[in-house]
Amino acid sequence: INGLSQEFIDSWIVGFINGEGCFSAAKGATGARFVIEHTDKGVLDMMKSRLDSGPNVIARPQRGSRKLTYVLEISTAKDLKSLIDFLYSNISLQGYKYVQYINWKKNTLKN
C-alpha cells in the first residue's frame, strides 16, 4: 500500500467490507458486532490499524480442506463507533450490504 493515497485505501476498505463484511447481533453491551474474514492476515491487520480497533486479528480453525482464514471481530462501543464514523466519512456501502448496515444500525446496535 506504499505510495497509495489514503482516499484510495479507504475506498478499497469500504469495497472489501461491502463484499466480505458481516453486520450481526451479539450478546453484550452493544448488542451488535461486525465480523470480516479473509485468508490474508495482513489485509485484516491493515483494516484494524486504519479503524484504530482494539481486537486482535485471530486465526480461525481450519475447516476440512478449506484454507486457513483470519477473523477481525469488532463488538465494543468504541470500536463500533470507529467503524461507523469511518463508513460515514467515506464512500458508502452499496446494494444489499448498505441495506444490511442501515438495518443493523437501526435495529440491532444499542446506543
PyMOL commands that set and color helices and strands:
alter all, ss='L'
color gray80, all
select helices_A, chain A and resi 6-20+41-51+77-89+95-108
alter helices_A, ss='H'
color red, helices_A
select strands_A, chain A and resi 21-25+32-38+58-60+69-74
alter strands_A, ss='S'
color yellow, strands_A
deselect
rebuild
show_as cartoon
